[in-house]
Amino acid sequence: MNRETRRAAEELCAAGHRAVDLGLSPGASGNVSVRVGDLTLMSPTGVSLRDLEPDRLAVLDDSGAHTAGPPPSKEFPLHLEMYRRSEGSRAVVHLHSPYATAASCMPAWSAASALPPITPYLVMRVGQAPLVPYAAPGSARLAENLAGLPGRSDAVLLANHGSLMAAADPAAALDGAVEMEEAARIVVSLRGSGFSVLSPEDVRELTDRYGTVWDV
């Protein structure tokens, strides 16, 4: 393992450990990955994110073939599709965090985003997060459903499942997932009540300034 790959592996494990410490990855749920050149390092199947080790990560080539390490999470097709969707991203975090999962069981706010523009931080740090139609975890159809979404986004909610966030590195991807969890917590807490959201003009100001995407 060269220096660049070692650093990426350590960053990935640190993000996984932090997700558990924050209470966002119960049991052995969730999976994380990072791209280094033509390789993807990924959390192994059946391993808690708390127990990730740099020398015990699955390694996939650019076609998705398993080339080294333990077997990858069954969600590797979902991660590979997210890299194709989120141009320039080098890390993906998928969590079954409680509020994001609860929000994923609710009707989408709009065709563009499962969550409304409830806070400026969701808009500026995550952008829109469309709802991916349900398919069984680890299935090819789930990745196909993600591929079938129109437009571009760095984040999605998987219906009745959880969140998926892509970013430049593992720490940034986890930060985005945390922001989605917080926005989902607010939305779920306000369910059944009237609440205000940012105006299209306010959303556009933030996306122009921070380079995120929100179709308004």
C-alpha positions in Angstrom: 0.0 0.0 0.0 1.6 3.3 -1.1 1.5 6.5 1.0 -1.6 8.0 -0.8 -3.6 4.8 -0.5 -2.6 4.4 3.2 -3.7 7.9 4.0 -7.0 7.4 2.2 -7.6 4.1 4.1 -6.9 5.8 7.4 -9.3 8.7 6.6 -12.0 6.2 5.6 -11.6 4.2 8.9 -11.6 7.5 10.9 -14.9 8.5 9.2 -16.4 5.1 10.0 -15.4 5.2 13.6 -16.8 8.7 14.0 -20.1 7.7 12.5 -20.5 5.0 15.2 -19.4 7.5 17.9 -22.1 9.9 16.7 -24.7 7.1 17.0 -25.4 7.1 13.2 -24.4 3.5 12.4 -26.1 1.0 14.6 -24.8 -2.6 14.8 -23.0 -3.6 11.6 -25.1 -1.3 9.4 -23.8 1.3 7.0 -20.8 1.2 4.6 -18.2 3.6 3.4 -15.8 3.9 0.5 -13.0 6.1 -0.9 -11.5 6.2 -4.4 -7.7 6.3 -4.9 -6.8 6.5 -8.6 -8.5 3.6 -10.3 -9.1 1.7 -7.1 -12.0 1.9 -4.6 -11.4 1.0 -0.9 -14.5 -0.1 0.9 -15.7 -1.4 4.2 -16.0 -5.2 4.2 -19.3 -7.0 4.5 -20.6 -7.7 8.0 -18.1 -5.5 9.7 -19.1 -2.7 12.0 -17.8 0.7 11.0 -16.3 0.8 14.5 -14.0 -2.1 13.7 -12.6 -0.8 10.4 -8.9 -1.1 10.0 -6.7 0.3 7.1 -5.2 -3.1 6.3 -8.6 -4.8 6.3 -10.5 -3.0 3.7 -12.0 -4.5 0.5 -10.3 -3.3 -2.7 -12.2 -3.0 -6.0 -10.8 -2.1 -9.5 -12.4 0.5 -11.8 -14.8 -2.1 -13.1 -16.0 -3.0 -9.6 -14.2 -6.4 -9.5 -12.9 -7.4 -6.1 -9.1 -7.6 -6.3 -7.9 -7.7 -2.7 -8.8 -7.7 1.0 -12.0 -9.2 2.5 -15.3 -9.2 0.5 -16.8 -5.8 0.1 -20.2 -4.7 1.4 -23.0 -5.9 -0.7 -23.8 -2.2 -1.4 -20.7 -1.8 -3.7 -22.9 -1.3 -6.8 -24.7 1.5 -5.1 -21.4 3.2 -4.2 -20.0 2.8 -7.8 -23.2 4.4 -9.2 -23.0 7.3 -6.8 -19.4 8.0 -8.0 -20.8 8.2 -11.5 -23.6 10.5 -10.4 -21.6 12.8 -8.2 -18.8 14.0 -10.6 -15.5 14.7 -8.8 -16.5 13.0 -5.6 -13.9 10.6 -4.1 -15.8 9.2 -1.0 -19.2 7.9 -0.3 -20.9 7.3 3.1 -24.1 5.3 3.4 -25.8 5.3 6.8 -29.0 3.9 8.4 -29.1 6.8 10.8 -32.5 7.1 12.6 -33.9 10.4 11.4 -32.7 10.1 7.8 -34.2 6.6 7.7 -37.4 7.9 9.2 -37.6 10.7 6.5 -36.9 8.1 3.8 -40.1 6.4 4.8 -42.1 9.6 4.2 -43.3 11.0 0.9 -40.7 13.1 -0.8 -40.9 16.9 -0.4 -40.6 17.3 -4.2 -39.4 15.4 -7.2 -36.0 17.1 -6.8 -35.5 16.5 -3.1 -36.8 14.2 -0.4 -36.0 16.9 2.2 -37.2 20.5 1.9 -34.8 23.4 2.1 -35.5 23.6 5.8 -32.2 25.2 6.8 -29.5 27.1 5.0 -27.0 24.5 6.1 -28.7 21.7 4.3 -28.7 23.8 1.1 -25.1 25.0 1.4 -23.5 21.8 2.7 -25.5 19.1 1.0 -27.9 20.4 -1.7 -30.9 18.6 -2.8 -31.3 14.9 -1.9 -33.8 13.1 -4.2 -35.6 10.0 -3.0 -34.4 6.8 -4.7 -37.3 4.3 -5.2 -37.1 1.3 -2.9 -35.3 -1.9 -4.0 -33.8 -4.6 -1.8 -30.4 -3.6 -0.2 -27.5 -4.8 -2.2 -29.6 -5.5 -5.3 -28.6 -4.4 -8.8 -32.0 -2.8 -9.0 -31.2 -0.4 -6.2 -28.2 0.9 -8.1 -30.3 1.1 -11.3 -32.9 3.1 -9.4 -30.2 5.6 -8.4 -28.9 5.7 -12.0 -32.4 6.5 -13.2 -32.8 9.7 -11.2 -32.7 12.9 -13.4 -30.3 15.7 -12.8 -27.3 15.8 -10.5 -26.9 15.6 -6.7 -24.3 14.6 -4.2 -26.8 13.2 -1.8 -29.9 11.0 -1.8 -32.3 9.3 0.5 -32.9 5.6 -0.2 -36.6 4.9 0.3 -37.3 3.0 3.6 -33.5 2.5 3.9 -31.3 5.5 4.8 -28.9 8.1 3.4 -26.2 8.2 0.8 -23.7 11.1 0.6 -20.8 11.7 -1.8 -18.0 14.3 -1.3 -14.4 15.0 -1.9 -13.1 12.9 1.0 -14.5 10.7 3.8 -14.6 13.4 6.4 -16.6 15.7 4.1 -18.9 12.9 3.1 -19.6 12.1 6.8 -20.2 15.8 7.5 -22.8 15.9 4.7 -24.5 12.8 6.1 -24.6 14.4 9.6 -26.2 17.6 8.1 -28.8 15.4 6.3 -29.5 13.6 9.6 -30.0 17.0 11.4 -32.3 18.3 8.6 -34.3 15.0 8.7 -34.6 15.3 12.5 -36.1 18.7 12.1 -38.5 17.6 9.4 -39.6 14.5 11.3 -40.1 16.5 14.5 -42.3 19.0 12.7 -44.3 16.4 10.9 -48.0 17.3 11.0 -47.2 20.9 11.8 -46.9 23.9 9.5 -43.4 25.0 8.9 -41.5 27.5 6.7 -38.8 26.7 4.2 -36.3 28.9 2.4 -37.6 30.8 -0.6 -36.4 29.9 -4.1 -34.4 33.2 -4.1 -32.7 32.3 -0.8 -31.9 28.8 -2.0 -30.4 30.2 -5.3 -28.3 32.6 -3.3 -26.8 29.8 -1.3 -26.3 27.4 -4.2 -24.6 30.1 -6.2 -22.3 30.9 -3.3 -21.4 27.4 -2.2 -21.6 25.4 -5.5 -24.3 23.0 -4.4 -27.3 21.9 -6.5 -31.0 22.6 -5.8 -33.6 22.7 -8.6 -36.1 25.4 -7.6 
